[in-house]
Each structure stands twice: as C-alpha cells, then as structure tokens.
Amino acid sequence: MTAALLGPALTVPTPAQAAVASVQRVEWLTDRRVALTVFSPAMNTPIQVQMLLARDWHARPDAAFPMMLMLDGLRAQDDENGWTKDADAEGFYADKNVNVVLPVGGQSSFYSDWLEPNNGRVYKWETFLTKELPPVLERDWRTTDVRGVQGLSMGGTAAMNLAGRNPGLMKYVASYSGLLTTTTLGMPQAIEFAVRDAGGFESSAMWGPPGSPEWAAHDPYLLAEKLKGVSMYVSSGSGLAGSHDQAGEIPLLSENWAGTGLEILSRLSTQNFVTKLEKLAIPVQANYRPAGTHSWPYWDFEMRQSWPQAAAALGTEPGGAQCAAGGAIGSVVQVANWLGGCVTGEYAAGAGVVQDFMNGRVFHSAATGTHAVGGRIGGTYAGIGGAASPLGLPTGDEHGLPDGRGRMQTFEGGSIYWTPQTGAQVVRGAFLEEWGRQGFEGGPAGYPLAAEARTPSRDGAVQAFEHGTMFHSAATGAHRVEGFILDKYAQLGFENSPLGFPVSGELPLKDFGRATRFEGGTIYWSPLSGAFAVRPGPLADAWAAQGFENGRLGYPVSDEFTVPGGVQQNFQTGFIVVRDGRSEVHGV
C-alpha cells in the first residue's frame, strides 16, 4: 500500500534554505496546466506561478522547452493571471511547444524591486522573475534558458524593463499597450495616479520621487540601447472605438473613457520608444492599430499576431499540431467533442497508447478500452504520472455521482474523485476498500480531502476525508478516526504515540459515547467526559474489573499521569492509582 504513494509533496523552507527559492506546493489544474506555489526569499512569501505546459510535455518526457513569461496588467489579482482569466492564453498555447509561465499577483508593482514596503506588500518582483524563478523551472520543470517575455499595459512596460535591465536574459520581448517612456513630462504623475487608483500604492515607494535615479533606471526609452539583439514586438491602438468596444455618444469614441485615455498615452509613449530604437538602428516590429482601446480583446489579438515572431526567436515551430485522431481513439473523440482538436499523435502509455487533445487526453488498450481523461481529474492523473503511476490506465469514463455534487473516474489501480470543495483526489488500495465498505462518498467519511501520504516515522499511510482521517499499516489494516477522538489522537502524536495505529473504527458506547481502539490502547469519548486514552496495563485491568465505562467509575476524565511512587488516571466518579504493579480503586 505504501510503496508508491501518490500526490505532490509539500515542502516548507527551513531557515537554512531561506536563501533559495523552492516549490512548496504543486496543484495540477488540468493535464497541462499547473499551479506552483514558489517561496520567494526576496519577498519572504510564497508566490503562485501557473504554467501552461508545452504541447509535447507528455509525449516527449525527456524534452525541455523554451519559456514564455506572460505579465499581467496594473490590476493583477491574487487568484489568477489575466492572460487566462480575461484572455484565452490557455487555448491559444495548447498546441504550441513552449512552457508558458504566468505569475499571479503583483498589482501595481510594474514587476520591479520596490525601494521599500508599501500598502502591506514587499515587492521584489524583478529579483523573483529573473534570479529566483528561472533556476527552479530549469531544474524541476523542464524549461530551458531560452526565454521570452510579453505583457500588457503595466506588464508591457515591465517586459521591456526586465529585458533591458538584464542583458542576455531574454531572446524575445513584447509590449502590448505598454507605457514605454516613464520619465517624460507628466508620465510619473500618470503612473502615480494609476498605482494609487488600482490598489492604493505610492509610486515613491516603488522608484522614489520623480526625477530620482530609479525612475531613469526603469524607463524603457532610456534602456533602449541595452535591448540590442533582442527580438522586439510592440503594439498599441489609437484610442478610437474598435470592433471590441461599445460605441459612446461621441462618434468614433468608446464609452470606455479610461480605456481611451490610457491607449492614447500608450500610443504616444510607444511611438517615442520606437523612434529612439530607429535612431539606434535597433530593429523592432511596431504595430499601430487604427482603432482599439486599453482592453483585453485587443491584447488577446496581439498575443496571437506576435506569435510567429516569438516562435522564431525562441527556436520553436510557429504552426500548431499536425495530427489526426483515428481508430478507437477517433471514435471516442467523435462523441466527446469537449476534447477539441488533437495536439499530438498517438504515443505509448503504460500497456496502451494515448493521444493528447486541446482539453484532455484519450487512453486506449485492449484490456481497458478507450477512455477520455480531462479537467481536474485529468490534472491529478497527469500529476501522479498517468498510466505509469500505480493507477495504471483508465477503465471507465468520468461520470457524475448520485449526490449531484461530485464526479469520479475509475482506473486499474484505484479511482479519482472530485468535488468543487475537495478537488480531485486519488483513492486506492486498502483505503478504497475500507471507504467502499462504509459507503464511499455516501458513507460517514464523505469525500477525500487529500492524497494518501506516508506516515513520517512508521511504516504506514494516512488519508484525510471530509469527516475523519484513515490510517493504514500492514499489521492493522485501514481504519478511520474522527471527531474529538481524532483531535485527541493528534494531541498525543498520532501513530508515533504509544497508541500506534488504529485497529478499529469508531464504536458506539453508552450515553452517546464513542471509542476507537489502537495498537497501544483505546481513546474513549462522551459528551460529559471528553476524550481520553486508556492504555493496557494494571490500571486498565482495574478499570475493566469495574465494568469499563458501564461500571461505577464511568468514563475517563484524564489521561494517565505520574504521582509519587506510581501513576494515576481519573474517572467521572473516582480514580485509579497503580503503585508497584498494584492497583487501588478509589470512588468518590
């Protein structure tokens, strides 16, 4: 049961590791979209970074891929990057062979290292994105040192700054509606207004007062010469209403006044920046659109338009996948149209084959049949190793459960269950058998909350459910501990305590009491007495002779504790003392 545990490891940096960025948590959102929680020493906090994995991530497990860093706008949120929340980066890059990296958060930050904390944040984004994050991705996430960066608005400014301030770091940089002159007349005041309006920040905490050296050090216009040799793409609209705008009362203008003004500002600064590059004879692809405001549909369009140039700079093919679905897999795809188009051909998967699609994967073998796997269940399956994991190949299709709340899918070695509240979790082996005996999700345990994990000091495993936790060892089997008894078990040290592993589930006793038996004793609970452990020995024997909780002493109201010359345990109506192996029963 415990030889090959499933699920991502959670690592928390020790003080000695604090100077090194590390992944604390991995959550597979789909089979090719992953949320990493990366500890940043510079900011002394965990940062979420989502990745859209390259098209051939699963088909070529030994390959590494170039990186495209995508930066958000001024109002970046802490739950998801705007490129997947407000644009369709996930769909567009599904058939591209590049690892897309999406930092989450950084509102008003310009992705720079701020001079001082502000508004409750310690911003050291440049250090994180250029020094801390790349080694993590190269070491653990099959990402090469061939990098590009692109961003919109604030992110466009930051993209140029990151490339210009870190020569050699980026092969490609793109700014969509960025502010590419930050020190020209009125621009510092506009940036101050923007960061204050977006989140209550002070630009002086970022780069100091206008005119200070840090403003000049973060002006793409002044950094232009340092961008020589980098493939550049810049674009902006005109501010006039375009195809994605709601026309206002004034002809040619959008009702989005803020978007109109910001795009005009971006247009002017971008033109000035391009003029500077031309004077320096530095190539740049500039696209001035005849219409369009400062809004997501136009940035999504530019992401697509700029891709051929980005692909060339990153050394990957610009076209999508060249593939077709046929045979048994093709038959499934005709029914499961949610899969979208294929992105790879068929390739080996365990004892079968698999083919990747825009929104999932289809597995086939003669023994298990042909089944699609996608969504959060597909993400969890991919995260544990897919067909090469202890789960093996899928044996059924994903389907809803009778409670209307959850979904599940069966595999050769277990099942994956999902609800919006608990996520997608693997249940297998002895845990699955015991959970099934209790009624699966309809039983008292509810849905699984986490993957099984190895118990740290003893040979066993543990898995948390909504209503209790199951513990397993080869000697004791799998048993669930719940409620106040679980709290007491935790207080004593779980299986590392003298109690060891549980050997029973929870048993009903008189007066609404409960008990769970363990290798080294029993925890008893009742509403009036609370939860306490009774361990084998003369003291327990004396209590047993009185009739346990049914006798004159009732339930325990303390754990065993030392007294001069022996040990004592208190009960509802008395206590027992053991000295020199002899028990004394005292009633009250």
C-alpha atoms as one frame of an Amber mdcrd trajectory, in Angstrom:
protein
   0.000   0.000   0.000   2.734   2.489   0.948   5.369   1.510  -1.587   4.320
   4.098  -4.154   2.372   6.936  -2.621   0.515   9.450  -4.734   0.213  13.220
  -4.797   2.571  16.213  -4.690   4.940  16.719  -1.817   4.593  19.821   0.333
   7.950  21.344   1.233   8.352  24.239   3.619  11.714  26.012   3.534  13.842
  25.710   6.654  15.858  28.739   7.824  18.915  27.248   6.115  17.008  27.039
   2.831  15.506  30.514   3.069  18.001  31.976   0.590  16.913  29.542  -2.132
  13.610  29.665  -3.984  11.716  26.388  -3.735   8.396  24.904  -4.755   6.176
  24.475  -1.714   3.101  23.073  -3.410   2.044  21.706  -6.794  -1.581  21.621
  -7.949  -2.395  20.151 -11.350  -5.397  22.079 -12.665  -5.556  20.086 -15.920
  -3.204  17.644 -17.613  -1.133  20.602 -18.910  -1.936  23.482 -16.558  -0.158
  23.525 -13.218  -0.225  25.929 -10.270   3.103  26.116  -8.437   3.485  27.773
  -5.069   7.062  29.057  -5.100   8.680  30.501  -1.993  10.477  33.765  -2.813
  13.340  34.556  -0.422  13.461  38.131  -1.735   9.810  38.759  -0.850   9.822
  36.256   2.042   6.475  34.904   0.912   5.032  32.197  -1.332   4.137  33.302
  -4.857   1.733  31.436  -7.110   3.073  30.774 -10.592   0.893  28.945 -13.080
   2.348  27.088 -16.059   0.798  26.071 -19.345   2.966  23.107 -20.244   4.311
  22.640 -23.745   2.318  20.665 -26.302   4.747  17.714 -26.217   5.203  17.695
 -22.425   3.757  14.192 -22.044   4.674  12.812 -25.462   8.380  13.667 -25.017
   9.099  13.194 -21.300  12.842  13.777 -21.702  12.483  17.075 -23.600  12.820
  20.603 -22.222  11.097  23.609 -23.738  11.643  27.380 -24.085   9.852  29.709
 -21.713   7.337  32.461 -22.436   6.791  34.688 -19.396   3.437  36.497 -19.555
   2.976  39.568 -17.366  -0.370  40.934 -16.199  -1.733  44.460 -16.106  -1.988
  47.068 -13.366  -4.984  45.437 -11.663  -3.424  41.962 -11.447  -5.324  39.795
  -8.978  -4.092  37.205  -6.490  -6.215  34.309  -7.767  -5.288  34.048 -11.446
  -3.248  35.790 -14.118  -5.317  37.895 -16.517  -3.926  36.088 -19.555  -6.006
  33.038 -18.601  -8.736  34.838 -16.680  -9.552  37.590 -19.196  -7.895  36.255
 -22.365  -7.504  32.806 -23.889  -3.801  32.122 -23.472  -4.605  28.572 -22.354
  -6.449  27.752 -25.553  -4.009  29.528 -27.845  -0.874  27.876 -26.465  -2.404
  24.387 -26.176  -0.752  23.312 -29.441   2.452  25.346 -29.045   5.752  23.848
 -27.898   6.615  26.407 -25.240   6.243  26.469 -21.465   4.082  29.492 -20.674
   4.805  30.966 -17.227   2.101  33.087 -15.578   2.969  34.799 -12.287  -0.106
  35.512 -10.190  -0.394  38.772  -8.247   1.784  41.876  -8.345  -0.954  44.507
  -8.503   0.521  47.923  -9.392   4.035  46.514  -8.991   5.414  47.055 -12.516
   7.120  43.746 -11.667  10.066  45.644 -10.228  12.029  45.640  -6.987  10.490
  48.367  -4.851  12.660  50.565  -2.701  10.526  49.993   0.389   7.426  48.084
   1.523   4.114  49.720   0.707   0.445  49.024   1.286   1.290  45.834   3.166
   3.418  44.386   0.341   7.133  43.733  -0.040   7.636  43.835  -3.807  10.834
  42.309  -5.193   9.375  41.034  -8.427  12.393  41.608 -10.657  14.592  39.522
  -8.386  11.959  36.804  -8.248  11.344  36.664 -12.002  14.956  36.967 -13.150
  17.014  35.250 -10.426  14.834  33.068  -8.214  12.247  31.545 -10.531  14.301
  30.564 -13.627  16.581  28.077 -11.791  13.516  26.381 -10.287  11.880  25.993
 -13.697  15.075  24.809 -15.358  15.850  22.275 -12.625  12.408  20.828 -11.951
  10.055  21.867 -14.759  11.897  21.075 -17.986  12.333  24.699 -19.013  15.396
  25.832 -20.952  17.297  29.107 -20.684  15.763  30.276 -23.983  13.259  32.839
 -22.723  10.752  35.370 -23.925   8.581  37.840 -22.037   5.436  39.667 -23.054
   2.933  41.796 -21.197   0.071  44.240 -21.497  -0.042  47.777 -20.125   1.963
  47.672 -16.860   3.210  44.256 -17.935   4.356  45.654 -21.290   6.432  48.291
 -19.500   7.811  45.626 -17.171   8.623  43.260 -20.035  10.855  45.872 -21.676
  12.452  46.752 -18.343  13.186  43.128 -17.422  14.804  42.539 -20.820  16.742
  45.816 -20.830  17.903  45.658 -17.205  19.031  42.023 -17.514  21.015  41.744
 -20.763  21.079  38.258 -22.213  18.126  37.038 -20.144  15.502  37.304 -22.891
  15.567  36.358 -26.569  12.188  37.988 -27.209  10.145  40.786 -25.645   6.698
  42.148 -26.491   4.743  45.105 -25.162   1.055  45.439 -25.872  -0.208  48.931
 -24.941   2.736  49.436 -22.607   3.976  52.750 -21.239   7.436  52.785 -22.770
   8.557  56.214 -21.617   8.204  56.520 -17.848  10.168  59.739 -17.249   8.812
  62.079 -19.923   6.718  65.114 -18.996   3.663  64.094 -16.973   4.316  60.354
 -17.104   5.478  59.926 -13.454   2.319  61.710 -12.334   0.183  59.457 -14.548
   1.862  56.362 -13.085   1.393  57.699  -9.551  -2.313  58.197 -10.226  -2.600
  54.715 -11.753  -0.934  52.750  -8.948  -2.859  54.711  -6.325  -6.141  54.140
  -8.138  -5.512  50.438  -8.787  -4.620  49.431  -5.254  -3.729  52.345  -3.011
   0.017  52.194  -3.661   2.590  55.029  -3.657   4.928  55.225  -6.646   7.562
  56.850  -4.432   7.863  53.521  -2.600   8.497  51.908  -5.970  11.121  54.151
  -7.594  11.395  57.124  -5.282  10.242  60.681  -6.110  10.027  61.671  -9.803
  13.460  62.569 -11.129  15.295  60.094  -8.888  17.764  57.624 -10.423  15.373
  54.650 -10.082  12.838  56.260 -12.397  15.508  56.615 -15.079  16.665  53.042
 -14.401  13.140  51.781 -15.147  12.431  53.746 -18.320  12.380  51.524 -21.447
  13.170  54.617 -23.553  16.409  55.164 -21.646  17.200  51.427 -21.690  16.700
  51.138 -25.450  20.362  50.619 -26.278  20.519  47.615 -23.937  17.792  45.895
 -25.974  20.040  45.428 -28.989  19.930  41.809 -30.150  16.547  41.100 -28.574
  13.646  40.350 -30.924  11.070  43.051 -30.108   7.372  43.459 -30.830   5.346
  46.489 -29.737   1.765  47.475 -30.433  -0.920  49.918 -29.394  -4.329  51.050
 -30.527  -5.360  54.598 -31.303  -7.973  55.057 -28.592 -10.781  55.196 -31.152
 -13.626  52.711 -30.758 -12.799  49.414 -32.379 -14.585  46.162 -33.071 -14.453
  45.128 -29.408 -15.714  48.427 -27.983 -19.168  49.712 -27.140 -19.637  52.926
 -29.073 -20.249  56.019 -26.964 -22.348  59.091 -27.622 -19.495  60.883 -29.401
 -18.824  59.465 -32.874 -15.748  57.209 -33.179 -15.230  57.128 -29.413 -15.910
  54.311 -26.999 -17.927  54.645 -23.824 -14.798  53.287 -22.105 -13.269  56.691
 -21.390 -10.480  55.369 -19.201  -9.528  52.810 -21.848  -9.486  55.540 -24.483
  -7.182  57.802 -22.495  -4.777  55.060 -21.463  -4.455  53.773 -25.015  -3.684
  57.255 -26.342  -0.998  57.575 -23.664   0.383  54.171 -24.607   0.371  55.091
 -28.305   2.391  58.260 -27.752   4.953  56.580 -25.488   5.288  53.571 -27.806
   5.892  55.826 -30.802   8.579  57.740 -28.905  10.222  54.463 -27.885  10.220
  53.148 -31.459  11.688  56.418 -32.737  14.553  56.019 -30.258  15.172  52.431
 -31.446  15.210  53.583 -35.057  17.839  56.214 -34.258  19.935  53.473 -32.667
  19.365  51.195 -35.685  17.835  48.569 -33.408  15.119  46.511 -35.176  11.612
  46.389 -33.736   8.281  45.189 -35.092   5.857  48.038 -34.384   2.113  47.769
 -34.972  -0.013  50.883 -34.586  -3.627  49.841 -34.909  -6.116  52.315 -36.388
  -8.598  51.701 -33.566  -8.847  49.970 -30.204  -8.877  50.893 -26.531  -6.973
  49.711 -23.481  -8.777  46.386 -23.041  -8.291  42.624 -23.120  -9.737  41.647
 -26.506  -7.063  43.715 -28.253  -4.250  42.228 -26.153  -5.504  38.723 -26.868
  -5.365  39.629 -30.580  -1.793  40.928 -30.292  -0.697  37.773 -28.457  -1.810
  35.775 -31.480  -0.382  38.198 -34.049   3.024  38.298 -32.400   3.415  34.533
 -32.009   5.256  33.811 -35.304   7.942  36.310 -34.332   8.095  34.930 -30.795
   8.373  31.356 -32.064  11.229  32.275 -34.359  13.110  33.993 -31.545  12.545
  31.064 -29.166  13.538  28.481 -31.744  10.237  26.612 -31.897   7.874  25.996
 -34.780   5.178  28.656 -35.218   2.482  26.306 -36.520   0.196  24.184 -34.412
  -0.006  20.420 -34.259  -0.021  18.222 -37.362  -2.082  15.249 -36.251  -5.322
  13.331 -36.693  -7.389  11.044 -34.481  -8.330   7.645 -35.826  -9.246   4.120
 -34.793 -10.682   3.545 -31.340  -9.455   6.917 -30.112 -11.078   8.670 -33.058
 -14.408   7.035 -32.236 -14.312   8.370 -28.696 -13.360  11.849 -29.878 -16.395
  11.998 -32.153 -18.610  11.642 -29.079 -16.509  13.608 -26.575 -16.400  16.839
 -28.597 -15.324  18.742 -25.480 -11.802  17.398 -26.122 -11.238  19.777 -29.042
  -8.640  19.106 -31.701  -5.654  16.823 -31.295  -2.258  18.297 -30.418  -0.133
  15.127 -30.702  -0.238  11.806 -32.462  -0.607   8.572 -30.530   2.264   7.504
 -28.278   2.902   4.779 -25.699   1.272   4.976 -22.268   1.871   2.046 -19.930
   0.436  -1.050 -21.597  -1.552   1.073 -24.035  -1.437   4.242 -26.104  -2.599
   7.809 -25.540  -3.275  10.865 -27.669  -3.349  14.452 -26.393  -6.068  16.932
 -27.285  -6.707  20.610 -26.586  -8.722  19.860 -23.443  -7.705  16.393 -22.341
  -6.237  13.016 -23.293  -7.615   9.720 -24.601  -6.113   6.398 -23.477  -6.581
   3.029 -25.150  -5.599  -0.577 -24.544  -7.196  -3.859 -25.485  -7.642  -4.740
 -21.816  -9.107  -1.465 -20.537 -10.868   0.001 -23.569 -10.755   3.615 -24.730
 -11.459   6.434 -22.288 -11.028  10.212 -22.212  -9.500  11.880 -19.160  -9.738
  15.638 -18.659 -10.373  18.536 -16.307  -9.288  18.371 -12.685  -9.414  14.572
 -12.700  -7.121  14.623 -15.734  -4.823  17.047 -13.955  -4.492  14.887 -10.869
  -3.940  11.804 -13.035  -1.183  13.555 -15.007   0.376  14.905 -11.815   0.906
  11.451 -10.316   2.402  10.056 -13.510  -0.617   9.000 -15.547  -0.519   5.456
 -16.910   2.947   4.936 -15.392   1.586   5.566 -11.878   0.069   2.911  -9.586
  -3.331   3.870 -11.028  -2.448   2.455 -14.447  -4.861   3.060 -17.326  -8.438
   4.356 -17.046 -11.088   1.629 -17.030 -14.162   3.847 -17.270 -15.319   7.306
 -18.262 -15.710  10.223 -15.894 -19.264  10.489 -14.595 -21.357  12.282 -12.022
 -22.275  10.731  -8.680 -25.750  10.236  -7.195 -25.414  13.130  -4.746 -25.182
  15.567  -7.662 -22.109  17.088  -6.067 -19.135  15.028  -7.157 -17.645  13.230
 -10.135 -15.344  10.222 -10.387 -13.395   8.037 -12.779 -12.065   4.503 -12.326
  -8.590   3.255 -13.176  -6.841  -0.098 -12.993  -5.350   0.683  -9.598  -7.980
   2.888  -7.969 -10.264   5.854  -8.575 -10.150   9.649  -8.659 -12.991  11.570
  -7.009 -13.668  15.289  -7.440 -15.910  17.955  -5.948 -15.557  21.758  -6.163
 -14.860  21.845  -2.430 -12.350  18.990  -2.135 -10.622  18.986  -5.509  -9.627
  15.800  -7.333  -8.157  13.111  -5.088  -6.919   9.565  -5.677  -8.321   6.755
  -3.518  -6.890   3.266  -3.900  -5.863   0.051  -2.189  -6.878  -0.545   1.411
  -8.231   2.994   1.735 -10.564   2.492  -1.224 -11.705  -0.878   0.123 -12.494
   0.477   3.587 -14.107   3.622   2.213 -16.209   1.480  -0.087 -17.245  -0.765
   2.797 -18.519   2.363   4.562 -20.489   3.526   1.508 -17.966   5.581  -0.481
 -18.899   9.301  -0.670 -22.379   8.471   0.623 -20.964   6.998   3.820 -19.913
   8.760   7.023 -16.441   9.716   5.739 -17.619  11.904   2.847 -15.173  12.730
   0.051 -11.368  12.522   0.256  -9.662  15.819   1.042  -6.087  14.948   0.099
  -3.908  12.306  -1.450  -2.648   9.478   0.708   0.674  10.229   2.367   3.307
   8.154   4.063   3.346   8.351   7.854   6.649  10.025   8.669   8.175   7.750
  11.309   6.375   4.421  10.994   5.628   2.210   8.002   2.093   3.221   7.167
  -0.080   5.673   5.294  -2.742   8.256   6.037  -5.507   9.881   4.006  -7.829
  12.685   5.081 -11.559  12.692   4.323 -14.217  15.307   4.991 -15.281  13.543
   8.178 -12.223  11.919   9.621  -8.866  10.515   8.646  -7.974   6.971   7.637
  -4.754   5.385   8.856  -3.263   2.202   7.428  -0.459  -0.180   8.213   0.152
  -3.717   7.017  -0.430  -5.068  10.524  -3.610  -3.136  11.365  -5.393  -2.507
   8.059  -7.221   0.751   7.285  -9.422   2.428   9.890 -10.996   5.847  10.178
 -10.530   8.106  13.203 -12.862  11.069  13.536 -14.174  13.945  15.634 -12.966
  14.515  19.177 -11.196  11.154  19.204  -9.140  12.265  16.186  -8.329  15.526
  17.981  -7.090  13.573  20.995  -5.119  11.191  18.804  -3.457  14.211  17.183
  -2.680  15.740  20.572  -0.945  12.531  21.653   1.124  12.326  18.454  -0.921
  10.123  16.101   0.755   6.785  15.274   4.042   7.985  16.800   2.448   7.968
  20.250   2.299   4.829  22.424  -1.153   4.246  20.920   0.266   3.349  17.496
  -2.134   2.767  14.579  -5.902   2.319  14.984  -7.203  -1.249  14.900 -10.901
  -0.390  14.731 -13.269   2.269  13.543 -15.298   4.310  15.997 -17.521   2.165
  18.255 -20.750   3.339  19.970 -20.941   3.266  23.770 -23.484   4.231  26.392
 -24.695   7.801  26.899 -23.787   8.713  23.332 -20.168   7.831  23.994 -17.645
   6.583  21.438 -14.382   4.628  21.480 -11.646   3.809  18.973  -9.187   1.012
  19.660  -5.496   1.346  18.824  -2.474  -0.954  18.968  -1.473   0.519  22.287
  -4.761   1.414  23.940  -8.194   2.935  23.420  -9.468   6.511  23.259 -12.866
   6.981  24.905 -15.153   9.971  24.459 -18.517  11.067  25.782 -20.257  14.457
  25.760 -19.772  14.860  29.525 -16.262  13.492  29.942 -14.352  14.491  26.801
 -11.782  12.309  25.020  -9.018  10.467  26.878  -6.835   7.425  26.271  -6.643
   4.318  28.426  -3.532   2.228  27.842  -3.083  -1.501  28.580  -1.699  -2.488
  31.964  -2.725  -2.828  35.593  -4.633   0.463  35.516  -6.714  -0.576  32.504
  -7.232  -4.025  34.040  -8.565  -2.448  37.232 -10.972  -0.256  35.272 -12.084
  -3.295  33.264 -12.774  -5.155  36.512 -15.115  -2.311  37.455 -17.038  -2.703
  34.162 -15.278  -0.118  31.990 -17.480   2.950  31.326 -20.509   0.948  32.445
 -19.084   0.456  35.940 -19.135   2.695  38.953 -16.198   4.835  37.777 -17.715
   5.835  34.427 -15.641   7.344  31.610 -12.042   8.592  31.983 -11.711  12.335
  32.534  -7.914  12.490  32.291  -5.031  10.697  30.684  -2.680   8.622  32.800
  -0.261  10.802  34.789   2.532  10.218  37.298   2.124  10.518  41.061   4.646
   9.805  43.805   5.518   6.137  43.518   3.249   5.353  40.582   0.667   6.504
  38.048  -2.941   7.667  38.299  -5.924   8.158  35.994  -9.096   9.987  36.903
 -12.620   8.925  36.011 -16.043  10.516  36.316 -16.706   9.163  39.786 -13.299
   8.186  41.091  -9.707   7.408  40.209  -7.279   4.518  39.985  -3.696   4.585
  41.280  -1.075   1.959  40.445   1.997   1.588  42.669   4.477  -1.279  42.408
   2.159  -3.025  39.973  -0.778  -2.990  42.407  -3.979  -1.104  41.596  -6.003
   0.929  44.024  -9.556   1.898  43.027 -10.926   4.992  44.731 -14.551   6.043
  44.399 -15.858   9.492  45.228
